[in-house]
Amino acid sequence: MYSAHKLPSGNYRVRVLNYVDVNNKRHFKSFTASTPQEAEDKAKEFEINNEKKINNNPYSELTLREAYQRYINCKSSILSPSTIVGYKRYLKNYFQDIMPLPLKCLNQEIIQIAVNEMSANHSPKSVRNAYGLLSSVLSMYYPSLKPNIRLPQKISPEYVIPTTADINILLKNANDFIKIPIMLAAFGSLRRSEVCALTRKDVTDEGIIVNKAAVYDENHNVVIKSPKTKAGRRFVPMSTQMLEEIKNWKYFSCTPAMIDNSFNKLVKNSNVPKFSFHKLRHYFASELHAQGLPDKEIARIGGWETLDTLHNIYQHSMRDKQKEFDDKVIKIFSDNLNIE
């Protein structure tokens, strides 16, 4: 039974317990009206609507941790093993203060506080990724909660896209094992997982057939799976000389860790800036873009599902092209200058 209290303004207010946060602090929702009955009716309507939402949702009594586990289990057969491993890591490491709470006790304030606390010790990218999974879990098991959460601002990554000179230095210093993966990534756009899944049968006289990837499962065993996206299935044209070298490679079915270890050691011992194996794909895209190939064709050969990813790569133009572009800008406006 609600009892309205008169305010100094002359209006009447009813306070209803809304939720108890992780610190056992009680939070109330206030309803104000010009008459006691109207304020009490608003409070009663709020409570009825809340009860309907809870009663109509069979998952409202689940804890957030249990909802995560159910979500991961139902996605395990359709997502890649590496993605599932990542989800389990998020479940174990993030938002631990609110994991024991039933879904019906969650609200925007509780979630915002959890996001704020994570933001204090993690990068904006990590926070956004963790919240993305949390949002997906809530959408599936508690869709009536639609929190409008403020996330930390994105920070543009600072990384190096290798130049042609860098690639040639690496190839000159590379051993028999890592030379071919570098060629496949820099000149063929293959991801590390795609290089590891490649077989000799996938190497034709005209190019490379890409139709699978090698990833780690939760037990750290390498498994072969289909590409994440339709765009991942593709044909990559390469020169006859490169294809002959690839066919004679002795290390098909290598592991991602073997490539990482060998490549990182090579970069460290070579006179090039530090960059990851994956940045070789960015070199591939940036070089073709600089040579005037249409973005649509670059995406098709490189296995990018959308052009947005390419455009993000292009924001980090290759260092050996920047001087050339700068000179073109100067020449254009110098030619346009007409001062008498």
N, C-alpha and C positions, 0 to 999 in steps of 0.2 A: 504494500500500500504506500503510495507516494503522498507526501505532504508538502505543499508549496509554501515557500517563505517569502514574505514581502520584502522587497528591496527598497533602499532609500529613494530610488527613482519613482517608486509607486508601482512598478511591475512586480510580477511574481516569478520565482525561480524554483525549479526542481532539479536536484542533482542525482544522477544515476551512475552506479558503479559500472565503469566501462571495462577495465581490465586491471590486472596486477602484474607489474613488470618483473624483470628478472631479479630485481633487488627487493621484491615484496612490497614495493610502493604502490599504493592504490591510486588509480586514475579515474576521474569522474567526467561525465558528459553533462553539461548544463542545458536546460531548456527554459527559456524565458518567454512570458506572455503577459498580457494586460490583466488577465483574470487567473485566479488559482486553478479553476477547472481546465482552462485551456493549457496551462503549463503542465498539469498532471496528465492530460490526454496525450500531449506530445511525448512525455516520458514513457507512457504506457505503449504508445505506438512504436517507439524506438525499441523497447524491450521485446515486443511481439515480433518485430521484423528480425531482430537478432536471433531469437529462438527459432524462427522459420529457417533462417540461413543455416543454423547449426543442425537442426533436425533434418533438413533436406540434404545435408552433406554427410554421407556415411563415413567420410574420412576425417571429420572434424576432431575426433578424439585421438587421432594419430599424433605422436610427437613429430617434430620436424625431422629428427633423425630417422624415424621409421618411414616417413614420407620420402626422404632421400633414398633410402635403401630400396623401397618399392619402385621408385622411378628408375634407379640404376638397373634393377633386375629386369624390368619390363623393356628396357632399351638395349639390354646386353646382346640380343640376337640380331640387332639391326645396325648398331654402331660399331666402329672399329675397336679392336681390343685396346689400342692405345688411348682412345677416347674414354673408354670405361675405366681404365687405370687412372686417368686424370680425374674423372668424377669421384672415384673412391678416395683419391688424395684430397680433394676438396672437402668431402664429407668428414674426413679424419682431422683436417687441419684448420678449417675456417668456420666462423660463426658458432664456436663451441658453446658460448654462453646461452644461446637460444635453442640449441639442438634439443634439449630435454623438454621444451615447452610444447603443449598440445597446439595443433594448428589453430584451434578456435581462440587461443589466447594471443595470437600474433596480431599486430596491427602496424600501421605505418610508423609510429614513433619507435616501437621496439626494433623494427627492422632498420630504421634510419640510424639509431644509436649503434647497432651492431656494425653497420657499414662504416660509420664514423670511426669506431674503434679499430676496425681493420685498416682503414686508410692511414692511421697514424704510423703503422709499421710496414706497410706494403705499398708497392707501386700502384699507380692508377690502373694500369693494365691488369694487374692481379686482382684488384678489387672489382673491376668491371667484369672480369671473367667469372669470379666467384659469385657475384650477384646475378649474373646471367643464368647460372645453374639454379640458384635459389629461386629466381623468378619463374623458371620453367617448372620447377617442382611445385610451386604454389599454384601456377596456372592449371596444373593437372589435378591436384588434390584439394585445393582450396580456392577455386576460381572467383568466389565472391570477394576475396581480398585483392584489391587492385592498388597496391601501394604506389605512390608517386615519389620515388626515392631520388634524392640528389646525390649523384655520383661524383667522384673527383674528376677534375678536368684531365683530358688526355694530354700526354706529353709527347711531342713529336720525337720519334726515336732518332738517336744520332748513331748512324752506322756508315760503314764504308762499302761502296760498291767497287769491286776490283776493276782495274783498268786492263786493257789488252796487254800492256807491258807486264802487269802483275801476273796475269795468266801465263804468259810465256816464261816468266821466271820460274813459276811453280812447275810447269811442265818440264823445263830444263833440269830442275833439281829432283823431280819426282822419281821414285823407284817404280819397278814393274807393276806393283800392286795399285798404287794410288793414281798413276798417270791416267788410266782409262776412266775411272770415276770422275776425275776432273774434266776430261774431254766430254763425257756424257752430260755433265751438269752445265758446263760453260757453253758448249757448242750444240747441245741437244736438249737442254732444259730439264733433264731428268732430276727428280728429287732423290735424296739419299735412299729412301725406302724403295724407290723404283729401280735404282741401280742394283740394290741387293736382291731384288726379285727377278731381275733380268736373267734370261737363259740364252744359250747360243741360238736356239730356234727363233728367238725374237729378233735376231739380227739378220735382216734381209740384204739383198744386193742394192736396194735403194734407200734403206733407212732402218729405223728402230720401231718395233711394235711395242707400245706401252699399254699394258692391260692388267697390271697387278702391282702390289706393294708388299714389302716385308716389314712388319712391325713387331714390337714386343707385347706379349700379353701380361697379365698381372703376375705371372710366375717368372717373368723375364725370359720366356722362351720366344724365339722368333717364329711368327706364323705368317703365312702368305694369304693376303686378302685382296678383294677387288678394290679398285680406286674409290675414294670417298665420293667423288662426283662423276657425272657422265662425262664431263670435260677431261677427266683424268685418263680416259681411254682414247688413245690418239696414235697417229703415225708421225714420227719425227724424221724428216729427210736429213741425210748426212752425206759427206763426200765419200767416194770410193776408198780413198786412202785411210780415212778414219775408220770406216766399216771393217776394212781388212785387219787393222790393229785390234779392234774390238773383238772380232771373231777369234783371234788368237790369244785373247786374255785367258789366264789360267785360274782366275779367282771368282768365277761365277758362284753365286750363292754365299757370298761373304755376308757378314753381319753389319748392321748400322754402326755398332761400336767400333768395329775394325776400321771402318772408313773415317769415323770421327777421330780416333786416336792417331791414325796415320796422317790425316790431313792437318790436324792441329800441330803435330810435330813438324810437318813440312813448312807450314806457315811461320812457325816460331824460328826455324833455322834458315829461312829465306829472307832476303831483304825486301819485304813487302809489308804493308800495313796489316794489322790483325783483322781478320774477318772470318766468318763461319763458312762451312761448305755450302749452306743454303744460299749464300750471297752470290754464288756462281750462277744460279738461276736468274738472279737480278741482273747480272752482267749480260746474260743472254737476251733478256727483254730490252734492256737499255740500249744495247748495241744495235739490235734490229730497229728499234724506234729511231735511233740517231741516223740510221741509214735510210729512213723513210718508209719502212714497211708499215702497212695499215695495222692498227691495234687489233682489229678483229682477227687477222691472220696470225699475229704474234700470240694472241690468247689461244687460238685453235691449236697451234703447234706446241705451245708451252703448257697446255692443260689448265689454263686459268678459266674459271667458270664465269667471272664477270670482268669487265674492263676496269672497275674501280680499283682492283688490286694492282693492275698495271699502272694506273695513274698515280697511285701512291708510290710505286717504285720510281716512276719518272721524276718525282719531286727530289729524289736524291741522284741528280745527274752524275754521270761518270766524270771523274776528275780530268781525264785526258781529253774530254770534249769541251770542257767549260771555257778554256781559252779560245777555242775555235768559235764557239757561240758568242763570246764577248766581242771578238773581232768583227763578227758579222753584224752585231748590233751597232758597233761604232761606225762601220762602213755604211750601213743603211742610212743613218741619220747624218753622217758627213756628206753623203751624196745628196741628201734632201736639203741640206743647208744652202740657202741662196741669199748671201749678204753682199750687197754692192757697195 
